[in-house]
Amino acid sequence: MVHPSDGEAWKHFNSVHPHFSAKSRNVRLGLCVDGFNPFGSFAASYSCWPVILTVYNLPPRMCMRPEFMYGHTRSKHSGQNIVVCLRPLIDELMQLWSSATLTYDISRKQNFVIRAALMWTINDFLAYGMVSGWSTHGKLACPYCMENNKAFTLTNEGKASFFYCRRHLLPPNHRYRKNKNDFFVSRVEKDVAPPCLPVKNCLISCQSTVTLCLVSNKKAEVSWFWFDL
């Protein structure tokens, strides 16, 4: 795969939204969020959270270059309040998707209506939990299995563990399902993967989660700065 447009997600989006994909000037974006400690010390409470938007309409040699990426940064341990910090960006993306915006084409010297779609987000599992509002701790940490997972509680630590609990996601004829020695002794995995959650249910869960996060963090101090990388 040379460009994300070669992937199945891109082609599926084109089939679901043909009116959007019919116009080549509509923008497709990817959002990358992650946090790190610039001082390399885990004891320090200071951290940076860069938020980067990537434009995938460009050719492969250009879409990942720094001059074509846009983002902002937030500091002072903002991981727990990152949803509040992202709220202006969410509002603008919703506007660009639903009602579109009039902009100017410098090459053709004319105005045109542009729309934008956020194709996906790029982050690790911990940042995924902070951005989406989904708890990545406990027995409901897996966003795919949810209550159908096979997590168990460790005897000494009392924490949920997902170790050796993923074989039911493999194809029915996979050789690891019948492996008794390298996984659980004398245990053959016969369960099937849990059903995929319908899109409507996912949207309802996400909307309620984001609303709760915004209410719980409404008093958080928010600073929003945009810069060109």
C-alpha positions, 0 to 999 in steps of 0.5 A: 500500500503506497497511499491510504487511498489504496486501503479498504477503509478509504474505499469503503468510505467512498462507497458509503459517501459517494457525493463526498468522494465525487469531488476531489477538492473535499479534504480527508484528514487524519488526527494524531494525538499523543502525550510525552514528557519532554524532560524524560522524567516520569516523576515530573507532572509536566507533559506535552500533548501535540495534536497533528492534522494530516491532509491525505489529499496530497501525493504520498511524497507530500502528505507526511511532510512537516510543512503540510501538517497542522497542529497545536500543543497543550502542556501542564499534564493535559491528558485528562482534559484533552477532550475539552482542549479538542472541543474547538477542533471537533466543532470545526470538523462537524461544521466542515462535514455537515454544512461545508464552508466557502473557500478560495482556490488560488490556482483557479482564482475562484470560490468553491464549497469545501467539505472535510472528513476525519478518516481516522485517528492515530494514537496508542492505546492510552491516548486512545482512551483519553481522546475517546473517553473510553476507559482503557482500564478494568475488564471493559478496556477492550473497545471491541469485545467490551462485556464479551471479553474473557479478562480475568482478575489476577490473584495477587494484584487484583487487576484485570488481565487480558493475557491468553484471552484473545484466541477466540478472535482467531479464525475457526481453523487456526492452529493456535486454537488447539494449542494446549501447551503454549497457552492454557494447559489442556484448554482448547479455544472453541468460542467465536469472536463477539459480534461487531457493535452496530454503527448506531450503537457506537455513535450513541455510546460515543456521544454520551461518553463525550458529553460526560467528559465535557461536563466533568471537565467544564472547569478545566483551564483550556489554552488553544494555540495553532501553529504550522509545523 
